[in-house]
Amino acid sequence: MSLLRVLLAIFFPPLSVIGYGCGSIIIVFLLTLCGWVPGIIGALVILNNTK
């Protein structure tokens, strides 16, 4: 997880998970529509996943 991705997750969460597939982008986008904080948390969880 790079610093640039973390900053993108804070300011524009869907853009930070763009390399993790379409499903991740949609999930984070929907969470961001529900609220800014859930979008950030969802993006950071996806970015922190080490699979």
N, C-alpha and C positions, 0 to 999 in steps of 0.2 A: 504494500500500500504506500504509494508515494504522496508527498506533500501536496502536489498539484491535484491529485484525485481527492484528497481530504478537503482542500479548499473548494473544489468544484462541488463536493457533496454538501458543503455548508451553504454555498451561494446558489447553486442550481443542481439539485440532486439528480434529476434524470440524465443530465449530461455526464455525470461522473461514472455512471454504470454502462455507458454506451458500448463498451467492449465485452460485456457479459451476456449479450443476447437480447432479443426483442422482448422476451417475457420479463426480464429484469427491468427493462426500461418502462414497460407498461405498469408493472407493480409499483415502482418508485414514483412514476407519474401520478398514479391514482392516490398513493399515500400523500404526495405533495398537494394534490387537490383537496384532500381532507384536512390538511394543515401542514405548515412548514416544518415543524419539529418531527412529525411522523415520517415525512419524506427524508429528512436528514438521517434519522435513525435507520430507516430501511436501506438507504444508500450505504451507510457505514457498515451495516451488517453484511450486505452483499460484497462490499469491498474487502471486508475482513475474512470472508470465507476462503479458506486455503485449499479447497479441493482441486 
